Amino acid sequence: MEASAMAEQRTSRILIYSTSSTGVSPFWREKYERDAKKYWDVFYKRHEDRFFKDRHYLDKEWGHYFSGAGRKVILEGEEVGCGAGNTIFPLVATYPDIFVHACDFSPRAIDLVKAHKDFTENRVSAFVCDLTVDDLSKHILPSSVDIITMMSPEKMPLVLQNIRKVLKPNGYVLFRDYAIGDLAQERFSCKDQKISENFYVRGDGTRAFYFSDEFLTSLFKENGFDVEELGFCCKQVENRSREIVMNRSFFLRWLQAVFHFSDGLKPSYTESAIKFDLCQENVEPISSSRNSDQLCQSENCAKELANDLEVDMSEGMAFEMFGISHSSDEIIEVVDAGNWNFKIKVLSKEYQHICKSTGLMLWESARLMASVLAKNPTVVSGKRVLELGCGCGGICSMVSARSAADFVVATDGDAKALDMLTENVASNLEKPFLDKLITKRLEWGNKDHIEAIKELNDDDEGGFEVIIGTDVTYIAEAILPLFATAKELISPNRDDDAKDTCKPALILCHVLRRVDEPSILSAASKFGFRLVDNWPTTNSSQRSIISSWFSEKSFAECIPTTALNIMYFHREE
């Protein structure tokens, strides 16, 4: 028992869900890179061309580059590619003499461009191309493009070397992308979505980088370009339909710049570049060599742009700015548990990969155990029931409350999961069942939390006759705190001669993942728990408690996966 006590001390304070923001794990970082094309393809499948409004900033801010004598050839490479054409077609409509090459590494995006009502092959050439891998000169003649419009693909140096092949010696690269301090970046910083410095993953798996002017300038210079213009732009945004105005600390921020070859054809950045700050509507001098006419022209340009900024408050931008989207990150899942249906709010699958808490989704083990309890109410009827790590669903607890349990406490260690759990319980149970169920925070091994749970129990000796845990054995470091907590909260066995089904029990239902069964049994034995029954088992003649729960063939056929296991423990004094 001394060894057990020491184990309890060592594991008295282990958080299953980290409260710190440590960023994206190496596994997910590699997956986002490897599957970048797939994530964008799914993005365009879901949103088609509705996420962004048609964009007119190329004409408003750089119109003089597109006008003039002769036909202009444009390469459109906005955001990792041309996207659904929200920038292409306003440009084509405004300038009848331009021809646009549009590329994207998402086949679905290119399909959307070709399906656009204004698409014609004599004005637009749309093709699938990964600018970080594929050779552009195989699609476009070398040195044939006048202007390249782009935002930030990942692996930017590879992209810049690629576009150099097709850009004319006197051509331009027009750049516009998020700047550091943008409101969306501020929102990311409160979540666990950071891949690397200023690089983040969105909830749908697509990624965003936030540029500083120093980084952008250095990036282009190192790849053979000089700066013609460089602007840092920001504007406070308002969503009038929802009457939301952001605090002045939060702005829509972006960098926009014009680059050309570093081949002596143009003056260098340090001699003639225009750098303007639209937050302050002023001009920062770059070099003392500029004359007063240039400075005046620059200042007028900056102020004009500041007064004429078009803030895109489409659904997509509303989501970036305010966290509002037509496709919420939370969804309702319907759970059929015997005679009852529960509507459970959970985190949608597309957002689960950026959330460390596994408690914001429903697991198959919880569905199975809820169905077991619904069809076998005697397991909990008249008993005090505790659910450990129930997450946001709490369906086993709700079924227990409906199955005539005397008293039910649903617990989890994650604050967000607990908030959603409380909401789900309130929306799915009515009185008198609602009065039987309490939600409570419980971090395994936390003595204060354990004592708070004990105080809820009216029994002088305390304790719960049934403790349930579904998919709570997936973290090796959490197994000892799990059993230590169960030991403190399980009711003592008052009758050694009672049938096994009448003795206090710890029931675990799970898919064996990183922790195997011998490790679970070893941890259980350290805290006095003995395995009485398990399922599935090849020797059902000796162990019949759990197998009796599946006596109906129709029920057995509804088991979601054969990988599920149930372990039934008693505690020996």
Buried (B, 14 or more C-beta within 10 A) or exposed (E): EEEBEEBBEEBBEBBBBEEEEEBBEEEBBEBBEEEBBEBBBBBBEEBBBEBBBBBBBBBBBBEEBBEEEEEBBBBBBBBBBBBBBBBBBBBBEBBEEBBBBBBBBBEBBBBBBBEBEEBEEEBBBBBBBBBBEBEBBEBBEEEBBBBBBBBBBBBBEBBBBBBBBBBBEEBBBBBBBBBBBBBBBBBBEEBBBBBEEBBBBBBBBBBBBBBBBEBBBEBBBEBEBBBBBBBBBBBBBBBEEEEEEBEEEBBBBBBBBBBBBBEEEBEBBEEBBBBBBBBEBEBEEBEEEBEEEBEEBBBEBBBEBBEEBEEBBBBBBBBBBBEBBEEBBEBEBEBEBBEBEBEBBBBBEBBBBBBBBBBBBBBBBBBBBBBBBBBBBEBBBEBBBBBBBBBBBBBBBBBBBBBBBBBBBBBBBBEBBBEBBBBBBEEBBEEEBEEBBBBBBBBBBBEEBBEEBBEBBEBEEBBBBBBBBBBBBBBBEBBBBBBBBBBBBBBEBEEEEEEEBEBBBBBBBBBBEEBEBEBBBEBBBBBBBEBBBBBBBEEEEEBEBBBEBBEEEEBEEEBEEEEBBBBBBBBEE
